[in-house]
Amino acid sequence: NAGVTQTPKFQVLKTGQSMTLQCAQDMNHEYMSWYRQDPGMGLRLIHYSVGAGITDQGEVPNGYNVSRSTTEDFPLRLLSAAPSQTSVYFCASSWTGGDYGYTFGSGTRLTVV
Amino acid sequence: DAKTTQPPSMDCAEGRAANLPCNHSTISGNEYVYWYRQIHSQGPQYIIHGLKNNETNEMASLIITEDRKSSTLILPHATLRDTAVYYCIVRVEWSGKLIFGQGTTLQVKP
């Protein structure tokens, strides 16, 4: 069991570039989420999914797209990177229902210059 | 989702119990109380959760008041490695949303 795997671990982008942050889990979890964490701040929910083909917006969805074509993968796309998107991005997954905790990945550190 | 209120910071002596309070006065009947912690810049780590009853696992105990308006996370014998930001979160059952607040920074001192 690898758990939640995020790639890449570090990335530097130029303003206006696009990229996809990858997230994969091998626990057959239905729920998956993306968070961002700015320096000295708490985590903010970007997008989440309750199953393949189903996604919804979180607190800060602007500038990001997601899709969930398989149970295992939940990629996060930055359409046109801006310096304000410099952050640490965490992916998480969980079983359905309220009786399970989320498992988090180790994060992707993104810098937009 | 119900909001939670936590003190911004707390200190605890190494080897003593750390009691971290959380207020969730608007919690609904189908909402669980979750606790996570984040050490440095690592991904948050799940600690424990509960609905109505008190819960205990190998990491901590969770005490939920009878009216469910508040809870306390107890680390029975805090170590320096328990220094972290602790988040109390209320989550609706069957909802994929998990909203983090600002959390409590726990500093365990020798």
Interface residues (C-beta under 8 A of the other chain):
Chain A: V4 Y31 M32 S33 Y35 Q37 G42 L43 R44 L45 Y48 S49 V50 D56 G58 E59 V88 F90 A92 S94 T96 G97 G98 D99 G101 Y102 T103 F104 G105 S106 G107
Chain B: N30 E31 Y32 Y34 Y36 Q38 S41 Q42 G43 P44 Q45 Y46 H49 L51 V85 Y87 R91 V92 E93 W94 S95 G96 K97 L98 I99 F100 G101 Q102 G103
